Amino acid sequence: GQQVVAYGSYGKFLVSSDAGEHWTAREMPGDGAHFNGLDGGTDGRQLLVGEQGLVLRSSDGGQHWQQLPAFYNGSLFGVVRLSASRWLAYGMRGHVYVSGDFGDSWQRIDVGSSQPIYGHAQLPEGAGLVLVGAGSRLIRLDGQGKLVAVDQRSGLGTLTSAVGLNPRHLLVAGEKGVSQGAQQRVASTGMEQQP
């Protein structure tokens, strides 16, 4: 709708209530750390992640933010809301964490790599999500954040973003451009490239 936010380097956080016509800077906790990822839901619960393990939490749609104790000493590049209580965060050195209590505690998920993870796509119809990152890696997790499969494809380079197009196809983008593949292959062995 009309409510829009923009965030990024050095703790910049801007809000607009008129679909981006006018912007207001908001003071945020975090001592000027870079903000890298934000997710939330219509119930007002949001998490914002950034460098040096920064995690900020809001329960009122971003009106007020609380800085949570750091659980990881490295940059977090993204966060995913799996449910009102269950969240997943990812970032540097292949670190993936899941929380079952809206960020109060976090457990690491071993994805078998130290390569950074830069982006994600939630799959349609509650089929989980795919994380993408350096080395053409595709990491498939179920809707609870449990590891399903890891695949490293050749020739895709570093992947930075992904979109689930429909229940059968995933679009990934990165340093080598954009590739499309069958999502069913992601579920088992990885993304199957198509022309």
FENTAVEN-V860879 format. One record per residue. N is the residue number from 1. RES is the residue in one letter. PHI is phi as a letter, one per 40 degrees, with the letter a starting at -180 (none if undefined). OMEGA is omega in whole degrees, 0 to 359 (999 if undefined). D_CENTER is the distance of its C-alpha to the mean C-alpha in Angstrom with 2 decimals. Layout:
n->N res->RES phi->PHI omega->OMEGA d_center->D_CENTER
n->N res->RES phi->PHI omega->OMEGA d_center->D_CENTER
This chain:
n->1 res->G phi->none omega->183 d_center->21.92
n->2 res->Q phi->c omega->183 d_center->23.29
n->3 res->Q phi->c omega->182 d_center->20.71
n->4 res->V phi->b omega->173 d_center->18.35
n->5 res->V phi->b omega->173 d_center->16.44
n->6 res->A phi->b omega->184 d_center->15.76
n->7 res->Y phi->a omega->180 d_center->14.46
n->8 res->G phi->i omega->189 d_center->14.42
n->9 res->S phi->c omega->173 d_center->16.86
n->10 res->Y phi->f omega->175 d_center->19.23
n->11 res->G phi->g omega->178 d_center->17.98
n->12 res->K phi->c omega->178 d_center->18.70
n->13 res->F phi->a omega->183 d_center->17.80
n->14 res->L phi->b omega->179 d_center->19.81
n->15 res->V phi->b omega->176 d_center->20.53
n->16 res->S phi->b omega->177 d_center->22.62
n->17 res->S phi->b omega->180 d_center->24.48
n->18 res->D phi->b omega->176 d_center->26.11
n->19 res->A phi->f omega->173 d_center->23.41
n->20 res->G phi->g omega->177 d_center->23.25
n->21 res->E phi->c omega->181 d_center->27.01
n->22 res->H phi->b omega->184 d_center->27.12
n->23 res->W phi->b omega->176 d_center->24.67
n->24 res->T phi->b omega->176 d_center->25.05
n->25 res->A phi->c omega->179 d_center->23.54
n->26 res->R phi->b omega->174 d_center->22.48
n->27 res->E phi->c omega->183 d_center->23.08
n->28 res->M phi->b omega->171 d_center->20.13
n->29 res->P phi->c omega->175 d_center->20.19
n->30 res->G phi->h omega->176 d_center->18.82
n->31 res->D phi->f omega->175 d_center->21.81
n->32 res->G phi->g omega->177 d_center->20.45
n->33 res->A phi->c omega->178 d_center->17.39
n->34 res->H phi->c omega->174 d_center->14.89
n->35 res->F phi->c omega->186 d_center->12.05
n->36 res->N phi->b omega->184 d_center->8.86
n->37 res->G phi->a omega->182 d_center->6.15
n->38 res->L phi->a omega->172 d_center->7.51
n->39 res->D phi->a omega->180 d_center->7.75
n->40 res->G phi->a omega->182 d_center->11.14
n->41 res->G phi->b omega->182 d_center->14.12
n->42 res->T phi->c omega->177 d_center->17.75
n->43 res->D phi->c omega->178 d_center->18.97
n->44 res->G phi->g omega->179 d_center->17.86
n->45 res->R phi->c omega->179 d_center->15.38
n->46 res->Q phi->a omega->170 d_center->12.47
n->47 res->L phi->b omega->178 d_center->10.41
n->48 res->L phi->b omega->182 d_center->9.88
n->49 res->V phi->b omega->181 d_center->8.98
n->50 res->G phi->a omega->185 d_center->10.87
n->51 res->E phi->c omega->178 d_center->13.49
n->52 res->Q phi->f omega->177 d_center->15.84
n->53 res->G phi->g omega->183 d_center->13.73
n->54 res->L phi->c omega->172 d_center->13.74
n->55 res->V phi->b omega->175 d_center->12.50
n->56 res->L phi->b omega->183 d_center->14.16
n->57 res->R phi->b omega->174 d_center->14.87
n->58 res->S phi->b omega->176 d_center->16.73
n->59 res->S phi->b omega->185 d_center->18.72
n->60 res->D phi->b omega->176 d_center->20.47
n->61 res->G phi->g omega->176 d_center->18.13
n->62 res->G phi->g omega->177 d_center->17.62
n->63 res->Q phi->c omega->180 d_center->21.34
n->64 res->H phi->b omega->183 d_center->21.27
n->65 res->W phi->b omega->178 d_center->18.78
n->66 res->Q phi->b omega->176 d_center->19.30
n->67 res->Q phi->c omega->180 d_center->18.17
n->68 res->L phi->c omega->177 d_center->17.52
n->69 res->P phi->d omega->181 d_center->19.11
n->70 res->A phi->c omega->177 d_center->17.18
n->71 res->F phi->b omega->182 d_center->16.55
n->72 res->Y phi->a omega->182 d_center->15.52
n->73 res->N phi->c omega->179 d_center->17.42
n->74 res->G phi->a omega->183 d_center->15.00
n->75 res->S phi->c omega->171 d_center->12.21
n->76 res->L phi->b omega->184 d_center->8.66
n->77 res->F phi->c omega->181 d_center->6.53
n->78 res->G phi->a omega->178 d_center->3.07
n->79 res->V phi->a omega->183 d_center->3.63
n->80 res->V phi->b omega->173 d_center->4.86
n->81 res->R phi->c omega->177 d_center->8.58
n->82 res->L phi->c omega->174 d_center->10.75
n->83 res->S phi->a omega->182 d_center->13.91
n->84 res->A phi->d omega->181 d_center->15.54
n->85 res->S phi->b omega->188 d_center->15.79
n->86 res->R phi->b omega->183 d_center->13.24
n->87 res->W phi->b omega->179 d_center->9.69
n->88 res->L phi->b omega->178 d_center->7.44
n->89 res->A phi->b omega->182 d_center->6.18
n->90 res->Y phi->a omega->180 d_center->6.43
n->91 res->G phi->i omega->186 d_center->8.46
n->92 res->M phi->c omega->172 d_center->12.15
n->93 res->R phi->f omega->176 d_center->14.72
n->94 res->G phi->g omega->182 d_center->12.70
n->95 res->H phi->c omega->177 d_center->11.90
n->96 res->V phi->b omega->181 d_center->9.93
n->97 res->Y phi->b omega->176 d_center->10.93
n->98 res->V phi->b omega->177 d_center->11.55
n->99 res->S phi->b omega->176 d_center->13.45
n->100 res->G phi->b omega->184 d_center->16.06
n->101 res->D phi->b omega->176 d_center->17.43
n->102 res->F phi->f omega->172 d_center->14.98
n->103 res->G phi->g omega->179 d_center->14.32
n->104 res->D phi->c omega->178 d_center->17.97
n->105 res->S phi->a omega->184 d_center->17.58
n->106 res->W phi->b omega->176 d_center->15.13
n->107 res->Q phi->b omega->181 d_center->16.01
n->108 res->R phi->c omega->173 d_center->14.98
n->109 res->I phi->b omega->180 d_center->14.47
n->110 res->D phi->c omega->179 d_center->16.47
n->111 res->V phi->b omega->171 d_center->15.23
n->112 res->G phi->g omega->181 d_center->18.38
n->113 res->S phi->a omega->175 d_center->17.34
n->114 res->S phi->b omega->178 d_center->17.01
n->115 res->Q phi->c omega->183 d_center->15.42
n->116 res->P phi->c omega->178 d_center->12.27
n->117 res->I phi->b omega->189 d_center->8.94
n->118 res->Y phi->b omega->185 d_center->7.64
n->119 res->G phi->a omega->181 d_center->5.62
n->120 res->H phi->a omega->170 d_center->5.36
n->121 res->A phi->b omega->171 d_center->7.92
n->122 res->Q phi->c omega->184 d_center->9.23
n->123 res->L phi->c omega->181 d_center->12.84
n->124 res->P phi->c omega->174 d_center->15.76
n->125 res->E phi->g omega->176 d_center->18.19
n->126 res->G phi->g omega->184 d_center->16.09
n->127 res->A phi->c omega->178 d_center->15.98
n->128 res->G phi->g omega->182 d_center->12.70
n->129 res->L phi->a omega->176 d_center->9.78
n->130 res->V phi->b omega->174 d_center->9.73
n->131 res->L phi->c omega->180 d_center->7.81
n->132 res->V phi->b omega->180 d_center->9.66
n->133 res->G phi->a omega->183 d_center->11.21
n->134 res->A phi->c omega->177 d_center->14.69
n->135 res->G phi->g omega->178 d_center->17.74
n->136 res->S phi->f omega->183 d_center->16.78
n->137 res->R phi->c omega->174 d_center->14.89
n->138 res->L phi->b omega->183 d_center->13.49
n->139 res->I phi->b omega->182 d_center->12.37
n->140 res->R phi->c omega->177 d_center->13.06
n->141 res->L phi->b omega->178 d_center->12.48
n->142 res->D phi->c omega->184 d_center->14.42
n->143 res->G phi->c omega->176 d_center->13.79
n->144 res->Q phi->c omega->182 d_center->14.42
n->145 res->G phi->g omega->178 d_center->11.99
n->146 res->K phi->c omega->182 d_center->15.06
n->147 res->L phi->c omega->177 d_center->15.30
n->148 res->V phi->b omega->183 d_center->17.19
n->149 res->A phi->a omega->175 d_center->17.58
n->150 res->V phi->b omega->179 d_center->16.78
n->151 res->D phi->b omega->176 d_center->18.28
n->152 res->Q phi->b omega->182 d_center->19.04
n->153 res->R phi->c omega->178 d_center->20.55
n->154 res->S phi->c omega->172 d_center->23.05
n->155 res->G phi->g omega->181 d_center->23.28
n->156 res->L phi->c omega->180 d_center->19.76
n->157 res->G phi->g omega->178 d_center->19.13
n->158 res->T phi->c omega->178 d_center->15.84
n->159 res->L phi->c omega->183 d_center->13.11
n->160 res->T phi->b omega->181 d_center->10.58
n->161 res->S phi->a omega->181 d_center->9.39
n->162 res->A phi->a omega->177 d_center->10.29
n->163 res->V phi->a omega->173 d_center->11.81
n->164 res->G phi->c omega->184 d_center->13.69
n->165 res->L phi->c omega->178 d_center->17.09
n->166 res->N phi->a omega->183 d_center->18.98
n->167 res->P phi->c omega->184 d_center->19.48
n->168 res->R phi->b omega->186 d_center->20.86
n->169 res->H phi->b omega->179 d_center->19.06
n->170 res->L phi->b omega->177 d_center->15.85
n->171 res->L phi->b omega->178 d_center->15.64
n->172 res->V phi->b omega->180 d_center->14.05
n->173 res->A phi->b omega->179 d_center->14.70
n->174 res->G phi->a omega->187 d_center->15.37
n->175 res->E phi->c omega->180 d_center->18.48
n->176 res->K phi->b omega->180 d_center->20.76
n->177 res->G phi->h omega->185 d_center->19.94
n->178 res->V phi->b omega->177 d_center->18.75
n->179 res->S phi->b omega->179 d_center->19.45
n->180 res->Q phi->b omega->180 d_center->19.72
n->181 res->G phi->a omega->180 d_center->20.32
n->182 res->A phi->c omega->182 d_center->21.22
n->183 res->Q phi->c omega->180 d_center->18.51
n->184 res->Q phi->d omega->177 d_center->21.24
n->185 res->R phi->c omega->177 d_center->21.47
n->186 res->V phi->c omega->183 d_center->17.80
n->187 res->A phi->c omega->184 d_center->18.72
n->188 res->S phi->b omega->186 d_center->21.58
n->189 res->T phi->b omega->181 d_center->21.66
n->190 res->G phi->i omega->183 d_center->19.07
n->191 res->M phi->c omega->178 d_center->18.99
n->192 res->E phi->c omega->182 d_center->22.52
n->193 res->Q phi->c omega->175 d_center->23.11
n->194 res->Q phi->b omega->178 d_center->25.38
n->195 res->P phi->c omega->999 d_center->27.46
